[in-house]
Each structure stands twice: as structure tokens, then as C-alpha cells.
Amino acid sequence: MNLRNLTAKDQWTLSDNSLLRRILVCFLGEVITAVGIAICLEGKSGVDPFTAFLQGVSHVSGISFAAIVPIVNIIMLILVFPFDRSIFGLGTVINFTIVGVLVDYIRPIYRSFFHIEYSFGSMLLHLAIGLPLFCLGVSMYITCDLGQCPYDGIAPSLRRHFPRYSYRAYRVVQDIITILLALLLIRFDLSLGIIALGTVIMGFFIGPIVGFFNKHVSNRLVGISGDIFAASASASQASPAPA
């Protein structure tokens, strides 16, 4: 159901698919995403492909990571927006402004509770916890359809315009390409620690895990049924695109 079909009263209740419900699930999703990233970073288990790409750009350009994040996201938003105007919304703003702050806030708190002796087993444990949390958070704020990080909006946009392939397939291919670009940026210097085992694992499994959470968790939290991306594609065929 599109938000434009909801009455003003319904939008601010917790009924299925309401605006208020979407906002709450979106915000919670961003918090969970930040927790997942923080756990992966603290365990030195590798970051997701897009974060690895951003770190690679920072390494090559000499610009700080904090400055690179909004710069790259704004550029990507400009490129993606003409093809899918739904990419920009509250979820985009939250992602730009909240997630990074939460990660920096969560990491020292995590260290104050857990004294980690880094090992291969510890890395795998943190990855096993952080990766599902990261994917759940991504699934939640994407399913809310309030806009998202431009990178996370690429696969849903492709799914809407070219529904022949699944979201999971698009996301896996997208993440693998991003990892390769990150490797090129750092000239395959793995000693920098920008890309690790966790990055490769995420490149293959983020798509399938997010797809799983879309179906079994996020759709139910928002209060919708079916595939939101397929529904959006059908809606775009049934009505003219906005001018």
C-alpha cells in the first residue's frame, strides 16, 4: 500500500503499513544496522562492501573517512535519483546522519563491557553476530520504503525496473563489484585491513540474508504482505510515473 492511499488519521496510528509504524521500524532498523557494524568493527571481522569501498576512496584521496561518507553518498544519490525518486526520503536522512554517530557511540560502550582477545575464533564470532544484525537493520529500513542510503537503494531500484531477477541476485552482484572496486582502490594491499574475510562473506550473503529478513521479519513488522519490490514494480506499470 502506498502512503498516499492512507488517510491523515491512519498515518499516525500503529495500524498496518501506517506512516508512524514505518518511521518507527525504519529508525529501529538504522539502530540495529549501527549495532551490527560496531560489532563487526570491534571484532575486526571485516566491514560490509560499501564501507570497504568508502575506506578505499579515503585511502586514495587522502580525505578523512568522515568527510568521504557524505560526499560519496550525495554523488550516488544524484546518480540514482533520476531512475528512482523513491530513493530519497526520511530513511535517507536518518542513514546519513544517525548511523555513523551511533557506531561511534556504541563502540566504546561495547569495549567497556567486553575485553576482547583478538583471534580467528573471536573474529568469526563477531561476524556471526554482527552480520545478521546488519542485514536485519538494512532489511527493516528498506522495507519501510521511506528512502534509504543510495547504495542500498540500487538493488531495490533494479528490482522494481527489471523484476525478472530477484533482489537477492542484484544485491549479491552489486556487493561483489563493490569489493572488487575497493580492492583496486587499495591496490590489493590487504595489510591495510580494509578488506578481510568478513567483507568477502558479506559480499556473497548480504543479499540472501536481507531477502530472508524481508519475507519473514520486516514485512510483518511494517504490516505488509508479499514482495514490496514486486508490488512497487506492478504499481509503476499500472500508473504513469510522476513528472
C-alpha positions in Angstrom: 0.0 0.0 0.0 1.3 3.4 -0.9 1.4 6.1 1.8 -0.6 8.4 -0.4 -3.6 6.0 0.0 -3.6 6.4 3.8 -5.8 8.9 5.5 -4.2 11.5 7.7 -5.6 9.8 10.7 -4.3 6.3 9.7 -0.9 7.6 9.0 -0.3 8.4 12.7 -1.5 5.2 14.2 0.2 1.9 14.6 -2.1 0.2 12.1 -0.6 -2.0 9.3 1.6 0.0 6.9 0.9 3.3 8.6 3.4 6.2 8.3 4.1 6.2 12.1 4.7 2.4 12.0 7.1 2.8 9.1 9.0 5.6 10.8 9.4 3.6 14.0 10.5 0.4 12.1 12.9 2.5 9.9 14.6 4.1 12.9 14.9 0.8 14.8 16.4 -0.7 11.6 19.0 2.0 11.5 19.9 1.4 15.2 20.2 -2.3 14.5 22.4 -1.6 11.5 24.7 0.5 13.6 25.0 -2.2 16.2 25.8 -4.8 13.6 28.5 -2.5 12.1 30.0 -1.7 15.5 30.2 -5.4 16.5 32.0 -6.3 13.2 34.4 -3.5 13.6 35.2 -4.4 17.2 35.8 -8.0 16.3 38.0 -7.0 13.3 35.9 -9.3 11.2 35.7 -7.1 8.2 33.2 -4.4 7.1 30.5 -4.6 4.5 31.4 -4.0 0.9 30.2 -0.3 0.7 32.1 0.7 3.8 35.2 -1.0 2.4 34.7 1.0 -0.8 34.4 4.2 1.2 37.6 3.4 3.1 39.3 2.7 -0.2 38.3 6.1 -1.6 39.5 7.7 1.6 42.9 5.9 1.3 43.4 7.0 -2.3 42.2 10.6 -1.9 43.7 11.4 1.5 40.3 12.8 2.6 39.1 11.7 6.0 36.6 8.8 6.2 34.1 11.1 8.0 34.2 13.5 5.0 34.1 10.9 2.3 30.9 9.3 3.6 28.5 12.2 2.8 30.4 13.2 -0.3 30.1 9.7 -1.9 26.6 9.3 -0.8 25.5 12.6 -2.2 27.2 11.8 -5.5 25.5 8.4 -5.6 22.1 9.9 -4.7 22.4 12.3 -7.7 23.2 9.4 -10.0 20.4 7.1 -8.7 17.6 9.6 -8.0 16.6 10.2 -11.7 15.9 6.5 -12.1 14.1 6.0 -8.8 12.8 9.1 -7.0 11.6 7.0 -4.0 15.3 6.6 -3.1 15.3 9.8 -1.1 13.2 10.2 2.0 13.3 10.1 5.8 15.3 6.9 5.7 18.0 8.6 3.6 18.3 11.4 6.1 18.5 9.1 9.1 21.1 6.9 7.3 23.3 10.0 6.5 23.1 11.5 10.0 22.3 8.8 12.6 24.2 5.5 11.7 27.7 6.9 11.8 27.0 8.7 15.1 25.6 5.6 16.6 28.5 3.4 15.5 31.0 5.8 17.2 28.8 5.9 20.3 28.3 2.1 20.6 31.9 1.0 20.0 33.4 2.5 23.3 30.4 1.2 25.2 31.0 -2.3 23.8 34.7 -2.1 24.7 33.8 -1.1 28.3 31.7 -4.3 28.7 33.8 -6.8 26.7 37.6 -7.2 26.8 38.4 -9.0 23.6 41.4 -11.1 22.9 41.6 -11.0 19.2 41.8 -14.4 17.4 40.4 -16.1 14.4 37.6 -17.6 16.6 36.8 -14.2 18.0 36.6 -12.7 14.5 34.2 -15.4 13.4 32.0 -15.0 16.5 31.7 -11.2 15.9 30.9 -11.8 12.3 28.3 -14.4 13.1 26.6 -11.8 15.4 27.2 -8.6 13.5 26.4 -9.8 10.0 22.8 -10.9 10.7 22.1 -7.8 12.8 23.5 -5.6 9.9 21.3 -7.4 7.4 18.2 -7.2 9.6 18.6 -3.5 10.0 19.1 -3.0 6.3 16.0 -5.1 5.6 13.9 -3.1 8.0 14.6 0.4 6.7 14.4 -0.7 3.1 11.1 -2.4 3.6 9.7 0.8 5.2 10.1 2.4 1.7 10.8 5.8 3.2 14.0 6.2 1.3 17.4 4.7 2.0 21.1 5.0 1.6 21.7 5.4 -2.1 23.9 2.3 -2.2 21.2 0.2 -0.5 18.7 1.6 -3.0 20.5 0.4 -6.1 19.3 -3.2 -5.8 15.7 -2.4 -5.0 15.6 0.1 -7.9 16.9 -2.5 -10.3 14.3 -5.0 -8.8 11.5 -2.5 -9.5 12.5 -1.7 -13.0 13.7 -5.1 -14.0 11.7 -7.6 -12.0 12.9 -10.6 -13.9 15.7 -11.1 -11.3 15.3 -11.2 -7.5 16.5 -8.6 -5.1 19.0 -11.1 -3.7 20.6 -11.7 -7.1 21.0 -7.9 -7.7 22.4 -7.3 -4.3 25.0 -10.2 -4.5 26.3 -8.9 -7.8 26.4 -5.3 -6.6 28.3 -6.2 -3.5 30.9 -8.3 -5.4 31.5 -5.5 -7.9 31.9 -3.1 -4.9 34.5 -5.4 -3.3 36.5 -5.5 -6.5 36.5 -1.7 -6.8 37.6 -1.4 -3.2 40.5 -3.9 -3.9 41.5 -1.8 -6.9 41.5 1.4 -4.8 43.8 -0.1 -2.2 45.9 -1.8 -4.9 45.1 -5.2 -3.4 47.1 -4.2 -0.2 45.3 -6.5 2.3 47.7 -5.4 5.0 45.7 -2.2 5.4 42.9 -4.2 7.0 40.3 -2.5 4.9 39.1 -5.8 3.4 39.1 -9.0 5.4 37.3 -12.4 5.4 34.1 -10.8 6.6 34.0 -8.5 3.7 34.1 -11.4 1.2 31.5 -13.3 3.2 29.2 -10.3 3.3 29.6 -9.8 -0.5 28.0 -13.3 -1.0 25.5 -13.4 1.8 24.1 -9.9 2.5 21.6 -10.3 -0.4 20.2 -13.7 0.6 20.1 -12.8 4.3 18.3 -9.4 3.6 15.9 -11.2 1.3 15.1 -13.7 4.1 14.5 -10.9 6.6 12.3 -9.1 4.1 10.0 -12.0 3.9 10.0 -13.3 7.4 10.6 -10.3 9.6 10.4 -6.8 8.1 7.2 -7.2 6.1 5.5 -8.4 9.2 6.9 -5.5 11.3 5.7 -2.9 8.8 2.4 -4.8 8.3 2.5 -5.6 4.6 2.3 -8.9 2.7 4.2 -10.1 -0.4 7.3 -8.7 -2.0 7.3 -4.9 -1.6 9.6 -4.6 -4.6 7.4 -6.6 -6.9 4.4 -4.6 -5.7 6.2 -1.4 -6.5 7.0 -2.6 -10.0 3.4 -3.6 -10.6 2.2 -0.2 -9.4 4.6 1.7 -11.6 3.3 -0.2 -14.6 -0.3 0.5 -13.6 0.1 4.2 -13.3 2.2 6.9 -15.0 5.4 7.9 -13.4 5.4 11.4 -11.7 6.6 14.3 -13.7 
